[in-house]
Amino acid sequence: MDIKIIQNRSVTDGIVEELKNHDGVIVGAARQSFSKQILFGNIPEEIARLSDKPVIVCKRQDTVKALFGRVMNE
């Protein structure tokens, strides 16, 4: 794995520009509230929309929410 620092005014644009030199990218899912996503955008979603390369979005599992969801669905 290589580490590279990319400078760009926009996080999304910087990643999409650098992605042209790679086969794909893995990014973490946004953990912002819905209102913040509306105001500031959702970076992983924007990367996937702008890129012509594969984008894998990974979400961290919250065990408490997962357990609550299973209990409520049963």
Secondary structure as the mmCIF struct_conf table of DSSP 4:
data_model
#
loop_
_struct_conf.conf_type_id
_struct_conf.id
_struct_conf.beg_label_comp_id
_struct_conf.beg_label_asym_id
_struct_conf.beg_label_seq_id
_struct_conf.end_label_comp_id
_struct_conf.end_label_asym_id
_struct_conf.end_label_seq_id
BEND BEND1 ARG A 9 ARG A 9
HELX_RH_AL_P HELX_RH_AL_P1 VAL A 11 LEU A 19
TURN_TY1_P TURN_TY1_P1 LYS A 20 ASN A 21
BEND BEND2 HIS A 22 ASP A 23
STRN STRN1 VAL A 25 GLY A 28
HELX_LH_PP_P HELX_LH_PP_P1 ALA A 29 ALA A 30
BEND BEND3 GLN A 32 GLN A 32
HELX_RH_AL_P HELX_RH_AL_P2 PHE A 34 PHE A 40
HELX_RH_AL_P HELX_RH_AL_P3 ILE A 43 LEU A 50
BEND BEND4 ASP A 52 LYS A 53
STRN STRN2 VAL A 55 CYS A 58
HELX_RH_AL_P HELX_RH_AL_P4 THR A 63 ASN A 73
#
